[in-house]
């Protein structure tokens, strides 16, 4: 709660756009005392500072938590209260039930909402430079990976039209060796003419020689493609496939550059030992979790707030005799995805995590639902580690589970007893 909120004299809202911003300032009774628009330029921001001088560093709300406008406001010393776009839409309806929508109406409804409800809103806590750099790198890396996925889908579609034999040969087309295969054998005819020796050389060069897959691939290539496209289609789609492969190779080099930058930034971060100790996180998910959670402890005062932001806590719905829960979709989707991947990986290294997941599946939960349940367990542990700045200790965690009589210990004992040799001793700590 924000103390003495009703005693603040002014409340402002900034409705941001690409080239200009609208500002509304209201006093403590809701009267509009300032209403202006300024350009998103250096002179425009100087104009903003001048026009806002009579109102001091009053609280400001804005419909985003990142970007140039947020950065400029923080540099000028304003306390920001980001508002969710869904909430902003409902506040606008309260002010304009007719459906009227303008930038000025948006700013007015947000400013008045800050005045009436802002006492319960959380201010935006700026992250330190190390965390901000890591967060930006991780988000940009994810964007590049999404672009790679889109290009891979286009490549697979092109191959399906003229080269289905290539699709049969490899299951994962996001790997560099598949693009090298296209450069070496761009068409079914080129593959057939290359011959067995060149096929074997390719597999050895790219370290793909496996007893279980090599024979199958060689047999496919020996048989050749049975259904052929017309020469015109082959010519056009070959050019497209090679073009996409070239773009993918360039993009992959940039992703690797991002990965090296992220690993270096993660290694230098003060919270590296906390997130680097998480089972299953490794060098990819550890930096993402750290960057999305951040290093400012005030952002998540308790474990529940972190679980809600990560989307693992359900949303309840109760009306009369109806009482149910559903998946929480309004959350930080970057953090949610990182937690989902991390929790799934943790099952491979933590017996208690796998035992808990298996129990949820046996109870009828689907894979994603079971991972969300396990995610709640993990985030409680992670929040305590993050708050206390202590690395993960498996023995300590299992000891705490036993002291609290958690059912996970019983499940874990059953799992370990099944895997122990005859006469082996069971010890959880």
C-alpha positions as a Markdown table, in Angstrom:
| # | Residue | x | y | z |
|---|---|---|---|---|
| 1 | Unk | 0.0 | 0.0 | 0.0 |
| 2 | Unk | 1.2 | 3.5 | -0.8 |
| 3 | Unk | 1.0 | 5.6 | 2.4 |
| 4 | Unk | -0.7 | 9.1 | 2.5 |
| 5 | Unk | -2.0 | 8.6 | -1.0 |
| 6 | Unk | -5.0 | 10.9 | -0.6 |
| 7 | Unk | -2.7 | 13.7 | 0.5 |
| 8 | Unk | -0.8 | 13.8 | -2.8 |
| 9 | Unk | -1.8 | 17.0 | -4.7 |
| 10 | Unk | -1.4 | 15.7 | -8.3 |
| 11 | Unk | -1.6 | 12.6 | -10.4 |
| 12 | Unk | -0.5 | 12.3 | -14.0 |
| 13 | Unk | -0.9 | 9.8 | -16.9 |
| 14 | Unk | 1.1 | 9.6 | -20.1 |
| 15 | Unk | -0.5 | 8.0 | -23.1 |
| 16 | Unk | 2.5 | 7.1 | -25.2 |
| 17 | Unk | 2.8 | 6.7 | -29.0 |
| 18 | Unk | 5.6 | 6.4 | -31.5 |
| 19 | Unk | 6.1 | 10.1 | -32.3 |
| 20 | Unk | 4.1 | 11.9 | -29.6 |
| 21 | Unk | 2.7 | 11.6 | -26.1 |
| 22 | Unk | -0.5 | 12.9 | -24.4 |
| 23 | Unk | -0.4 | 14.0 | -20.8 |
| 24 | Unk | -3.2 | 14.6 | -18.4 |
| 25 | Unk | -2.7 | 15.8 | -14.8 |
| 26 | Unk | -5.5 | 15.8 | -12.2 |
| 27 | Unk | -5.6 | 17.1 | -8.7 |
| 28 | Unk | -6.7 | 15.2 | -5.6 |
| 29 | Unk | -10.4 | 15.8 | -6.4 |
| 30 | Unk | -10.2 | 14.8 | -10.1 |
| 31 | Unk | -10.1 | 18.2 | -11.7 |
| 32 | Unk | -7.9 | 18.3 | -14.9 |
| 33 | Unk | -5.2 | 20.9 | -14.2 |
| 34 | Unk | -2.9 | 20.1 | -17.2 |
| 35 | Unk | -3.7 | 18.8 | -20.6 |
| 36 | Unk | -1.0 | 18.8 | -23.3 |
| 37 | Unk | 0.7 | 16.8 | -26.1 |
| 38 | Unk | 4.4 | 16.9 | -26.9 |
| 39 | Unk | 6.6 | 15.3 | -29.5 |
| 40 | Unk | 8.9 | 12.4 | -28.8 |
| 41 | Unk | 12.0 | 14.5 | -29.4 |
| 42 | Unk | 14.6 | 16.2 | -27.3 |
| 43 | Unk | 12.8 | 19.6 | -27.5 |
| 44 | Unk | 9.5 | 17.7 | -26.8 |
| 45 | Unk | 10.8 | 16.2 | -23.6 |
| 46 | Unk | 12.2 | 19.5 | -22.5 |
| 47 | Unk | 8.7 | 21.0 | -23.1 |
| 48 | Unk | 7.3 | 18.1 | -20.9 |
| 49 | Unk | 9.7 | 18.9 | -18.1 |
| 50 | Unk | 8.8 | 22.6 | -18.2 |
| 51 | Unk | 5.1 | 22.0 | -18.2 |
| 52 | Unk | 5.3 | 19.5 | -15.3 |
| 53 | Unk | 7.3 | 21.8 | -13.0 |
| 54 | Unk | 4.3 | 23.2 | -11.2 |
| 55 | Unk | 3.2 | 19.7 | -10.2 |
| 56 | Unk | 6.6 | 18.5 | -8.9 |
| 57 | Unk | 7.5 | 14.9 | -9.1 |
| 58 | Unk | 4.0 | 13.7 | -8.9 |
| 59 | Unk | 3.2 | 10.0 | -9.5 |
| 60 | Unk | 2.7 | 9.0 | -13.2 |
| 61 | Unk | 0.9 | 6.0 | -14.7 |
| 62 | Unk | 1.7 | 4.7 | -18.2 |
| 63 | Unk | 0.4 | 1.7 | -20.1 |
| 64 | Unk | 3.8 | -0.1 | -20.4 |
| 65 | Unk | 6.7 | -1.0 | -18.1 |
| 66 | Unk | 9.5 | -0.7 | -20.7 |
| 67 | Unk | 10.6 | 1.4 | -23.6 |
| 68 | Unk | 12.0 | 4.8 | -24.4 |
| 69 | Unk | 9.1 | 6.7 | -22.8 |
| 70 | Unk | 9.5 | 4.8 | -19.5 |
| 71 | Unk | 13.3 | 5.3 | -19.6 |
| 72 | Unk | 12.9 | 9.1 | -20.1 |
| 73 | Unk | 10.5 | 9.4 | -17.2 |
| 74 | Unk | 12.7 | 7.4 | -14.9 |
| 75 | Unk | 15.7 | 9.6 | -15.8 |
| 76 | Unk | 13.7 | 12.6 | -14.8 |
| 77 | Unk | 13.0 | 11.1 | -11.4 |
| 78 | Unk | 9.3 | 10.3 | -11.7 |
| 79 | Unk | 7.7 | 7.4 | -9.8 |
| 80 | Unk | 5.9 | 5.2 | -12.3 |
| 81 | Unk | 2.9 | 3.0 | -11.8 |
| 82 | Unk | 2.5 | 0.8 | -14.9 |
| 83 | Unk | -1.1 | -0.1 | -15.7 |
| 84 | Unk | -2.1 | -3.3 | -17.4 |
| 85 | Unk | -3.7 | -2.7 | -20.9 |
| 86 | Unk | -6.7 | -4.8 | -19.9 |
| 87 | Unk | -7.2 | -2.7 | -16.7 |
| 88 | Unk | -6.7 | 0.5 | -18.7 |
| 89 | Unk | -9.5 | -0.6 | -21.2 |
| 90 | Unk | -11.9 | -1.1 | -18.3 |
| 91 | Unk | -11.0 | 2.2 | -16.7 |
| 92 | Unk | -11.7 | 3.8 | -20.1 |
| 93 | Unk | -15.1 | 2.2 | -20.3 |
| 94 | Unk | -15.9 | 3.7 | -16.9 |
| 95 | Unk | -15.1 | 7.2 | -18.1 |
| 96 | Unk | -16.6 | 6.7 | -21.6 |
| 97 | Unk | -19.3 | 4.0 | -21.6 |
| 98 | Unk | -20.3 | 5.2 | -25.1 |
| 99 | Unk | -17.1 | 3.6 | -26.5 |
| 100 | Unk | -15.4 | 6.9 | -27.3 |
| 101 | Unk | -11.6 | 6.3 | -27.6 |
| 102 | Unk | -9.0 | 8.9 | -28.1 |
| 103 | Unk | -5.5 | 9.3 | -26.7 |
| 104 | Unk | -6.7 | 12.1 | -24.5 |
| 105 | Unk | -9.5 | 10.0 | -23.1 |
| 106 | Unk | -7.1 | 7.2 | -22.4 |
| 107 | Unk | -4.8 | 9.5 | -20.5 |
| 108 | Unk | -7.6 | 11.1 | -18.6 |
| 109 | Unk | -9.1 | 7.7 | -17.5 |
| 110 | Unk | -5.7 | 6.4 | -16.4 |
| 111 | Unk | -4.8 | 9.6 | -14.4 |
| 112 | Unk | -8.1 | 9.4 | -12.6 |
| 113 | Unk | -7.7 | 5.7 | -12.0 |
| 114 | Unk | -4.3 | 6.4 | -10.5 |
| 115 | Unk | -5.9 | 9.0 | -8.2 |
| 116 | Unk | -8.6 | 6.7 | -6.9 |
| 117 | Unk | -7.0 | 3.3 | -7.0 |
| 118 | Unk | -3.2 | 4.0 | -7.1 |
| 119 | Unk | -2.8 | 3.5 | -3.4 |
| 120 | Unk | -2.9 | -0.2 | -4.0 |
| 121 | Unk | -0.7 | -0.2 | -7.2 |
| 122 | Unk | 2.9 | -1.2 | -7.2 |
| 123 | Unk | 5.5 | 1.3 | -8.4 |
| 124 | Unk | 8.0 | 0.3 | -11.1 |
| 125 | Unk | 11.3 | -0.6 | -9.5 |
| 126 | Unk | 14.2 | 0.1 | -12.0 |
| 127 | Unk | 16.6 | -2.7 | -12.3 |
| 128 | Unk | 20.4 | -2.3 | -12.0 |
| 129 | Unk | 22.5 | -2.1 | -15.2 |
| 130 | Unk | 23.7 | -5.7 | -15.0 |
| 131 | Unk | 20.1 | -7.1 | -14.8 |
| 132 | Unk | 18.8 | -4.7 | -17.4 |
| 133 | Unk | 21.5 | -5.7 | -19.9 |
| 134 | Unk | 20.9 | -9.4 | -19.3 |
| 135 | Unk | 17.1 | -9.0 | -19.6 |
| 136 | Unk | 17.5 | -7.2 | -22.9 |
| 137 | Unk | 19.9 | -9.7 | -24.3 |
| 138 | Unk | 17.7 | -12.6 | -23.3 |
| 139 | Unk | 14.5 | -11.1 | -24.8 |
| 140 | Unk | 16.3 | -10.3 | -28.0 |
| 141 | Unk | 17.7 | -13.8 | -28.2 |
| 142 | Unk | 14.2 | -15.2 | -27.8 |
| 143 | Unk | 13.0 | -13.0 | -30.6 |
| 144 | Unk | 15.8 | -14.3 | -32.9 |
| 145 | Unk | 14.9 | -17.9 | -32.0 |
| 146 | Unk | 11.3 | -17.2 | -32.8 |
| 147 | Unk | 12.4 | -15.8 | -36.2 |
| 148 | Unk | 14.5 | -19.0 | -36.7 |
| 149 | Unk | 11.5 | -21.1 | -36.0 |
| 150 | Unk | 9.4 | -19.2 | -38.5 |
| 151 | Unk | 12.1 | -19.6 | -41.2 |
| 152 | Unk | 12.4 | -23.3 | -40.4 |
| 153 | Unk | 8.7 | -23.7 | -40.9 |
| 154 | Unk | 9.0 | -22.0 | -44.3 |
| 155 | Unk | 11.9 | -24.2 | -45.2 |
| 156 | Unk | 10.0 | -27.4 | -44.3 |
| 157 | Unk | 7.0 | -26.2 | -46.4 |
| 158 | Unk | 9.3 | -25.6 | -49.4 |
| 159 | Unk | 10.9 | -29.0 | -49.1 |
| 160 | Unk | 7.5 | -30.6 | -48.8 |
| 161 | Unk | 6.7 | -29.3 | -52.3 |
| 162 | Unk | 9.7 | -30.7 | -54.1 |
| 163 | Unk | 12.0 | -32.6 | -51.7 |
| 164 | Unk | 10.0 | -34.8 | -49.3 |
| 165 | Unk | 13.0 | -37.2 | -49.1 |
| 166 | Unk | 15.0 | -34.6 | -47.2 |
| 167 | Unk | 12.2 | -34.2 | -44.7 |
| 168 | Unk | 12.2 | -38.0 | -44.2 |
| 169 | Unk | 16.0 | -37.9 | -43.6 |
| 170 | Unk | 16.0 | -35.5 | -40.7 |
| 171 | Unk | 13.5 | -34.8 | -38.0 |
| 172 | Unk | 14.8 | -31.5 | -36.7 |
| 173 | Unk | 15.4 | -28.8 | -39.3 |
| 174 | Unk | 16.7 | -26.2 | -36.8 |
| 175 | Unk | 20.1 | -27.8 | -36.8 |
| 176 | Unk | 23.0 | -26.5 | -38.9 |
| 177 | Unk | 23.8 | -29.9 | -40.4 |
| 178 | Unk | 20.4 | -30.0 | -42.1 |
| 179 | Unk | 21.1 | -26.7 | -43.9 |
| 180 | Unk | 24.5 | -28.1 | -44.9 |
| 181 | Unk | 22.8 | -31.1 | -46.3 |
| 182 | Unk | 20.7 | -28.8 | -48.6 |
| 183 | Unk | 23.8 | -27.0 | -49.8 |
| 184 | Unk | 25.5 | -30.3 | -50.5 |
| 185 | Unk | 22.5 | -32.0 | -52.1 |
| 186 | Unk | 20.0 | -29.3 | -53.0 |
| 187 | Unk | 17.7 | -31.5 | -55.1 |
| 188 | Unk | 16.7 | -35.2 | -55.2 |
| 189 | Unk | 18.6 | -35.6 | -58.4 |
| 190 | Unk | 21.8 | -34.1 | -56.9 |
| 191 | Unk | 21.5 | -36.5 | -53.9 |
| 192 | Unk | 21.1 | -39.5 | -56.2 |
| 193 | Unk | 24.1 | -38.5 | -58.4 |
| 194 | Unk | 26.3 | -37.9 | -55.3 |
| 195 | Unk | 26.6 | -41.6 | -54.5 |
| 196 | Unk | 27.1 | -43.6 | -51.4 |
| 197 | Unk | 30.6 | -42.5 | -50.7 |
| 198 | Unk | 29.7 | -38.9 | -50.6 |
| 199 | Unk | 26.7 | -39.7 | -48.4 |
| 200 | Unk | 28.9 | -41.4 | -45.9 |
| 201 | Unk | 31.4 | -38.6 | -46.1 |
| 202 | Unk | 28.7 | -36.1 | -45.2 |
| 203 | Unk | 27.5 | -38.1 | -42.2 |
| 204 | Unk | 31.1 | -38.5 | -40.9 |
| 205 | Unk | 31.9 | -34.8 | -41.5 |
| 206 | Unk | 28.9 | -33.6 | -39.6 |
| 207 | Unk | 29.3 | -36.2 | -36.9 |
| 208 | Unk | 26.0 | -37.9 | -37.7 |
| 209 | Unk | 27.2 | -41.4 | -38.0 |
| 210 | Unk | 25.1 | -43.5 | -35.6 |
| 211 | Unk | 24.5 | -47.2 | -35.8 |
| 212 | Unk | 20.7 | -46.7 | -35.4 |
| 213 | Unk | 20.2 | -43.8 | -37.9 |
| 214 | Unk | 23.0 | -44.0 | -40.5 |
| 215 | Unk | 21.8 | -47.3 | -42.0 |
| 216 | Unk | 18.2 | -45.9 | -42.2 |
| 217 | Unk | 19.4 | -42.7 | -43.9 |
| 218 | Unk | 21.6 | -44.5 | -46.4 |
| 219 | Unk | 18.7 | -46.9 | -47.3 |
| 220 | Unk | 16.4 | -43.9 | -47.9 |
| 221 | Unk | 19.0 | -42.2 | -50.1 |
| 222 | Unk | 19.7 | -45.4 | -51.9 |
| 223 | Unk | 16.0 | -45.8 | -52.7 |
| 224 | Unk | 15.7 | -42.2 | -53.8 |
| 225 | Unk | 12.6 | -40.1 | -54.0 |
| 226 | Unk | 9.7 | -41.9 | -55.5 |
| 227 | Unk | 7.3 | -38.9 | -56.3 |
| 228 | Unk | 8.9 | -36.1 | -58.2 |
| 229 | Unk | 7.7 | -32.5 | -58.7 |
| 230 | Unk | 7.7 | -30.8 | -62.1 |
| 231 | Unk | 11.0 | -29.2 | -63.3 |
| 232 | Unk | 9.6 | -25.7 | -62.9 |
| 233 | Unk | 8.6 | -26.3 | -59.3 |
| 234 | Unk | 11.9 | -28.0 | -58.5 |
| 235 | Unk | 13.8 | -25.0 | -59.9 |
| 236 | Unk | 11.8 | -22.4 | -58.1 |
| 237 | Unk | 11.6 | -24.2 | -54.7 |
| 238 | Unk | 15.3 | -25.1 | -54.8 |
| 239 | Unk | 16.2 | -21.4 | -54.9 |
| 240 | Unk | 13.8 | -20.7 | -52.1 |
| 241 | Unk | 15.2 | -23.6 | -49.9 |
| 242 | Unk | 18.8 | -22.5 | -50.5 |
| 243 | Unk | 17.9 | -18.9 | -49.7 |
| 244 | Unk | 16.2 | -19.9 | -46.5 |
| 245 | Unk | 19.2 | -22.1 | -45.5 |
| 246 | Unk | 21.6 | -19.2 | -46.1 |
| 247 | Unk | 19.5 | -16.9 | -44.0 |
| 248 | Unk | 19.2 | -19.5 | -41.2 |
| 249 | Unk | 23.0 | -20.0 | -41.2 |
| 250 | Unk | 23.5 | -16.3 | -40.7 |
| 251 | Unk | 20.8 | -16.1 | -38.1 |
| 252 | Unk | 22.3 | -19.0 | -36.2 |
| 253 | Unk | 25.7 | -17.2 | -36.0 |
| 254 | Unk | 24.0 | -14.2 | -34.5 |
| 255 | Unk | 22.2 | -16.4 | -32.0 |
| 256 | Unk | 25.5 | -18.0 | -31.0 |
| 257 | Unk | 26.9 | -14.5 | -30.5 |
| 258 | Unk | 24.0 | -13.6 | -28.3 |
| 259 | Unk | 24.5 | -16.8 | -26.3 |
| 260 | Unk | 28.2 | -16.0 | -25.7 |
| 261 | Unk | 27.2 | -12.4 | -24.6 |
| 262 | Unk | 24.5 | -13.8 | -22.3 |
| 263 | Unk | 26.8 | -16.3 | -20.7 |
| 264 | Unk | 29.4 | -13.6 | -20.0 |
| 265 | Unk | 26.8 | -11.2 | -18.5 |
| 266 | Unk | 25.4 | -14.0 | -16.4 |
| 267 | Unk | 28.8 | -15.0 | -15.1 |
| 268 | Unk | 29.4 | -11.4 | -13.9 |
| 269 | Unk | 26.0 | -10.9 | -12.3 |
| 270 | Unk | 25.9 | -10.8 | -8.5 |
| 271 | Unk | 23.0 | -13.4 | -8.4 |
| 272 | Unk | 24.9 | -15.8 | -10.7 |
| 273 | Unk | 25.4 | -18.4 | -7.9 |
| 274 | Unk | 21.7 | -18.4 | -6.9 |
| 275 | Unk | 20.3 | -19.1 | -10.4 |
| 276 | Unk | 23.4 | -21.0 | -11.6 |
| 277 | Unk | 22.7 | -23.6 | -8.9 |
| 278 | Unk | 19.2 | -24.5 | -10.1 |
| 279 | Unk | 18.9 | -28.1 | -11.3 |
| 280 | Unk | 18.0 | -28.2 | -15.0 |
| 281 | Unk | 18.5 | -24.5 | -15.6 |
| 282 | Unk | 22.1 | -24.7 | -16.9 |
| 283 | Unk | 23.6 | -21.9 | -19.0 |
| 284 | Unk | 20.4 | -21.2 | -21.0 |
| 285 | Unk | 17.5 | -21.1 | -18.6 |
| 286 | Unk | 19.5 | -19.8 | -15.6 |
| 287 | Unk | 20.2 | -16.4 | -17.2 |
| 288 | Unk | 16.6 | -16.1 | -18.5 |
| 289 | Unk | 15.1 | -16.8 | -15.1 |
| 290 | Unk | 17.5 | -14.2 | -13.5 |
| 291 | Unk | 16.8 | -11.6 | -16.1 |
| 292 | Unk | 13.0 | -11.9 | -16.0 |
| 293 | Unk | 12.8 | -12.1 | -12.2 |
| 294 | Unk | 15.4 | -9.4 | -11.7 |
| 295 | Unk | 17.5 | -8.4 | -8.8 |
| 296 | Unk | 15.2 | -5.9 | -6.9 |
| 297 | Unk | 13.8 | -7.9 | -4.0 |
| 298 | Unk | 10.9 | -5.4 | -3.4 |
| 299 | Unk | 9.3 | -6.4 | -6.7 |
| 300 | Unk | 8.2 | -9.8 | -5.2 |
| 301 | Unk | 7.5 | -9.3 | -1.5 |
| 302 | Unk | 6.4 | -12.9 | -1.2 |
| 303 | Unk | 6.4 | -16.2 | -3.1 |
| 304 | Unk | 2.8 | -15.9 | -4.1 |
| 305 | Unk | 3.4 | -12.7 | -6.1 |
| 306 | Unk | 6.2 | -14.4 | -8.0 |
| 307 | Unk | 4.0 | -17.4 | -8.7 |
| 308 | Unk | 1.2 | -15.2 | -10.1 |
| 309 | Unk | 3.6 | -13.3 | -12.3 |
| 310 | Unk | 5.0 | -16.6 | -13.7 |
| 311 | Unk | 1.5 | -17.8 | -14.4 |
| 312 | Unk | 1.7 | -21.0 | -12.4 |
| 313 | Unk | -1.0 | -20.0 | -9.8 |
| 314 | Unk | -4.6 | -20.5 | -11.1 |
| 315 | Unk | -7.2 | -17.8 | -11.3 |
| 316 | Unk | -10.3 | -18.6 | -9.1 |
| 317 | Unk | -13.9 | -17.9 | -10.2 |
| 318 | Unk | -16.7 | -17.9 | -7.6 |
| 319 | Unk | -20.3 | -16.8 | -8.1 |
| 320 | Unk | -23.1 | -18.3 | -6.1 |
| 321 | Unk | -22.7 | -22.1 | -6.1 |
| 322 | Unk | -20.2 | -21.9 | -8.9 |
| 323 | Unk | -16.6 | -22.3 | -7.7 |
| 324 | Unk | -13.8 | -23.2 | -10.2 |
| 325 | Unk | -10.3 | -22.3 | -11.2 |
| 326 | Unk | -8.7 | -21.8 | -14.6 |
| 327 | Unk | -5.2 | -21.2 | -16.1 |
| 328 | Unk | -3.7 | -17.7 | -15.4 |
| 329 | Unk | -3.1 | -16.1 | -18.8 |
| 330 | Unk | -2.4 | -12.6 | -17.7 |
| 331 | Unk | 1.2 | -12.8 | -16.5 |
| 332 | Unk | 4.7 | -12.3 | -17.7 |
| 333 | Unk | 4.8 | -14.6 | -20.7 |
| 334 | Unk | 8.6 | -14.5 | -20.9 |
| 335 | Unk | 8.9 | -15.6 | -17.3 |
| 336 | Unk | 6.1 | -18.2 | -17.7 |
| 337 | Unk | 7.8 | -19.9 | -20.7 |
| 338 | Unk | 11.2 | -19.9 | -18.9 |
| 339 | Unk | 9.7 | -21.5 | -15.8 |
| 340 | Unk | 7.9 | -24.1 | -17.9 |
| 341 | Unk | 11.1 | -25.1 | -19.7 |
| 342 | Unk | 13.1 | -25.1 | -16.4 |
| 343 | Unk | 10.6 | -27.2 | -14.5 |
| 344 | Unk | 10.5 | -29.7 | -17.2 |
| 345 | Unk | 14.3 | -30.0 | -17.3 |
| 346 | Unk | 14.5 | -30.3 | -13.5 |
| 347 | Unk | 12.7 | -33.6 | -13.6 |
| 348 | Unk | 15.7 | -35.1 | -15.3 |
| 349 | Unk | 18.1 | -34.3 | -12.4 |
| 350 | Unk | 15.8 | -34.1 | -9.3 |
| 351 | Unk | 14.2 | -37.3 | -8.1 |
| 352 | Unk | 11.7 | -35.4 | -5.9 |
| 353 | Unk | 10.6 | -33.3 | -8.8 |
| 354 | Unk | 10.0 | -36.3 | -11.0 |
| 355 | Unk | 8.1 | -38.1 | -8.2 |
| 356 | Unk | 5.9 | -35.0 | -7.7 |
| 357 | Unk | 5.3 | -34.6 | -11.4 |
| 358 | Unk | 4.4 | -38.3 | -11.7 |
| 359 | Unk | 1.9 | -38.0 | -8.8 |
| 360 | Unk | 0.1 | -35.2 | -10.5 |
| 361 | Unk | -0.1 | -37.1 | -13.8 |
| 362 | Unk | -1.5 | -40.1 | -11.9 |
| 363 | Unk | -4.1 | -37.8 | -10.5 |
| 364 | Unk | -5.3 | -36.9 | -14.0 |
| 365 | Unk | -3.4 | -33.7 | -14.7 |
| 366 | Unk | -2.2 | -33.1 | -18.2 |
| 367 | Unk | 1.5 | -32.5 | -18.9 |
| 368 | Unk | 1.3 | -28.7 | -18.8 |
| 369 | Unk | -0.9 | -28.7 | -15.7 |
| 370 | Unk | 1.5 | -31.1 | -13.8 |
| 371 | Unk | 4.4 | -28.8 | -14.7 |
| 372 | Unk | 2.5 | -25.8 | -13.4 |
| 373 | Unk | 1.9 | -27.6 | -10.1 |
| 374 | Unk | 5.6 | -28.5 | -9.9 |
| 375 | Unk | 6.4 | -24.9 | -10.9 |
| 376 | Unk | 4.7 | -23.7 | -7.8 |
| 377 | Unk | 6.9 | -25.9 | -5.7 |
| 378 | Unk | 10.0 | -24.8 | -7.4 |
| 379 | Unk | 9.2 | -21.1 | -7.3 |
| 380 | Unk | 8.6 | -21.3 | -3.5 |
| 381 | Unk | 12.1 | -22.7 | -3.2 |
| 382 | Unk | 13.6 | -20.2 | -5.7 |
| 383 | Unk | 11.9 | -17.2 | -4.0 |
| 384 | Unk | 13.5 | -18.1 | -0.7 |
| 385 | Unk | 16.9 | -18.7 | -2.4 |
| 386 | Unk | 16.6 | -15.4 | -4.2 |
| 387 | Unk | 15.6 | -13.4 | -1.1 |
| 388 | Unk | 18.3 | -14.9 | 1.0 |
| 389 | Unk | 20.9 | -14.9 | -1.8 |
| 390 | Unk | 21.8 | -18.6 | -1.2 |
| 391 | Unk | 22.4 | -21.3 | -3.8 |
| 392 | Unk | 20.2 | -24.4 | -4.1 |
| 393 | Unk | 21.1 | -27.2 | -1.7 |
| 394 | Unk | 19.4 | -30.5 | -2.5 |
| 395 | Unk | 20.2 | -32.1 | 0.9 |
| 396 | Unk | 18.8 | -29.1 | 2.8 |
| 397 | Unk | 15.6 | -29.0 | 0.7 |
| 398 | Unk | 15.0 | -32.7 | 1.3 |
| 399 | Unk | 15.6 | -32.3 | 5.0 |
| 400 | Unk | 13.0 | -29.5 | 5.1 |
| 401 | Unk | 10.5 | -31.7 | 3.2 |
| 402 | Unk | 11.0 | -34.4 | 5.8 |
| 403 | Unk | 10.6 | -32.0 | 8.8 |
| 404 | Unk | 7.4 | -30.7 | 7.4 |
| 405 | Unk | 6.0 | -34.1 | 6.7 |
| 406 | Unk | 5.7 | -33.6 | 2.9 |
| 407 | Unk | 4.1 | -36.4 | 0.9 |
| 408 | Unk | 6.9 | -35.9 | -1.6 |
| 409 | Unk | 9.4 | -37.7 | 0.8 |
| 410 | Unk | 7.2 | -40.8 | 0.8 |
| 411 | Unk | 7.0 | -40.7 | -3.0 |
| 412 | Unk | 10.7 | -40.2 | -3.3 |
| 413 | Unk | 11.4 | -43.1 | -0.9 |
| 414 | Unk | 9.3 | -45.4 | -3.1 |
| 415 | Unk | 11.1 | -44.3 | -6.3 |
| 416 | Unk | 14.6 | -44.8 | -4.7 |
| 417 | Unk | 13.7 | -48.2 | -3.3 |
| 418 | Unk | 12.7 | -49.3 | -6.8 |
| 419 | Unk | 16.1 | -48.3 | -8.1 |
| 420 | Unk | 18.3 | -49.4 | -5.3 |
| 421 | Unk | 20.2 | -52.8 | -5.6 |
| 422 | Unk | 19.3 | -55.5 | -3.2 |
| 423 | Unk | 20.7 | -54.8 | 0.3 |
| 424 | Unk | 21.2 | -51.1 | -0.5 |
| 425 | Unk | 20.6 | -48.4 | 2.1 |
| 426 | Unk | 18.2 | -45.5 | 1.5 |
| 427 | Unk | 19.2 | -42.0 | 2.6 |
| 428 | Unk | 17.5 | -38.8 | 1.7 |
| 429 | Unk | 20.0 | -36.4 | 3.3 |
